[in-house]
Amino acid sequence: MALTLTLSISVSFPQVHLHSLKSKPKPTLSSFTSASSNSLAQISVGEDLPSNYGDWVPKPDPELRRRAGILLHPTSFRGPYGIGDLGDEAFRFIDWLHDSGCSLWQVLPLVPPGRKANEEGSPYSGQDANCGNTLLISLEQLVEDGLLEKHELPKPIDAERVNFSLVADLKDPLITKAAERLISSKGELKSQLENFRRDPNISSWLEDAAYFAAIDDSLNTFSWYNWPEPLRNRRLVALEEIYQQKQHFINVFIAQQFLFQRQWQKVRNYAQSKGIRIMGDMPIYVGYHSADVWANKNQFLLNRKGFPLLVSGVPPDAFSETGQLWGSPLYDWNAMEKEGYSWWIRRIRRAQNLYDEFRIDHFRGLAGFWAVPSEAKVAMVGKWKVGPGISFFDAIFRAVGRINIIAEDLGVITEDVVQLRKSIGAPGMAVLQFAFGGGADNPHLPHNHECNQVVYTGTHDNDTIEGWWETLNQEEKTNVSRYLSLTREGDMSWALIQTALASVAQTAIIPMQDVLGLGNSARMNIPATQFGNWGWRIASSVSFDSLEREAARLQEMLSMYGRL
């Protein structure tokens, strides 16, 4: 019967795929009262119902629990060395989340920000898709582990924003020293390092990353494209020579990644103990100057010499009249499919190793992607090309089972993107700052939200609410005031926070800047700009202990809207 039903409805509905069986189950009366239904089936119409019939009430599905969380990248924590880290402040934040009733913490990609080509700390232009950002390693935690002496810690610096090159100069030598001491040590920590190094899910990407970093350190060229041919093309003899020359560097690199992993897992374990899930972020593309491309050239659209044929971007949008030229090499999806998407499967497994769930940035690129000739100066000369679509997710689900992903479906969203997202049961996104331009059919307006969705006041690419409101045109301000029934301009941050929490969307995410009511200077990123981004930090005068009032206000709203 099931086969007949599938065939009969396939004319008007999308075909059922393997992954549909792994999507979040939708609630039905039978799922609420399966035992009761079996009893009802034995009773004829008009007969008496059992005496406990009144107790057959629907049971809520825990998968559909309403929840709320905070978007805050660890670099934005307070701290004495110019950048937030995975030390005590991360644990205090988790305590604050717990006190506020939030059950979700969203972070930006934890990858090392690219240190070349002026990326200025962007976690979306990382130098490796799987490595951790070692600048997040807490020096105080290294002291607790016995890998640094307290007197070796640098003098605190007063930095309102992150200066990534300054932080690297300050922290890199000490993290290297700690890694060297770990390598030469004996005991439990050294055994953990060896186990980390032997883990096949780690070694599958870590070895390539270590060799890439070692060569990069030796040659110091702008791109691996400029490396000598034997290294560029990974000739075995050349790699063996690098290992002999840079064995110490490679061992230190691996030890540093272990130290990052160890500290992050402590933070994640503590979050889990407090009932907090961590949502990560996975950029769909990777940087050209990376181990990912160098070690997997056949997976990318490159010419015979290894230079990109086509690069990533998006057509003209609200952020740029000429489109956004991201410049990452595009995948050779046909080649990836022939290999069973093995590169992506490794990457997904790594994400599962770090996060409880994660957002796929630019999800629409899996349905159709914008391809720009590599020699182009602007993105608007690109073309749309067909993405891998459902075959990609079929392969992922077969390999790793069900995964909890959020589809970043902002920008130019066509019907194929919507169908792909819905077919895998992934929630999309709504952003309130986008809601008030246009008419009543604007998908970001709360009355158009869906249950299977994540609503934001704004994302890392948006201004803060206060900054947005300050520059909003009068027509949209009027729309906001009418929609929210505002009689006077008051605390716009909390008005929009309340609107997000009241949404039917299952998940609501609030940037920490909006909880703090901060203005434009606290904005994390301006898309299509290269400088001055990613540096925001919580002021040194603001501790999480001092934010009891904000926590109580959040908890009251979460209780009102069923998100506790």
ABEGO torsion letter per residue (X at the ends): XAAAAAAAAAAABBBBBAAAAABBBBBBAAAABAAAAAAAAABBBGBBBBAAAAABBBBBBAAABBBBBBBBBAAABBEAAGBBBABAAAAAAAAAAAAAGBABBBBBBABBBBABGGAGGBAAABABAABBBAAABBAAAAAAAGABBAAABBBBBBBABBBAAAAAAAAAAAAAAAAAAAAABBEAAAAAAAAAAABAAAAAAAAAAAAAAAAAAAAGBABAAABBAAAAAGBAAAAAAAAAAAAAAAAAAAAAAAAAAAAAAAAAAAAAAAGBBBBBBBBABBBABBAAAAAAAAABBBBAAGBBABBBEBBBBAABAAEBBAGBBBBBAAAAAAAGGAAAAAAAAAAAAABABBBBBGAAAAABBBBBBAABABAAABBBBBBAEAAAAAAAAAAAEBBBBBBBABEBBBAAAAAAAAAAGBBBBBBAAAAABEBAABAABAAABBABBBBBABBAABBBAAAAAAABBAAAAAAAAAAAGBABBBBAAAAAAAAAAABABABBBBBAAAAAGBBAAABABBBGBABGBGABBBBAABBAAAAAAAAAAAAAAAAAAGAX
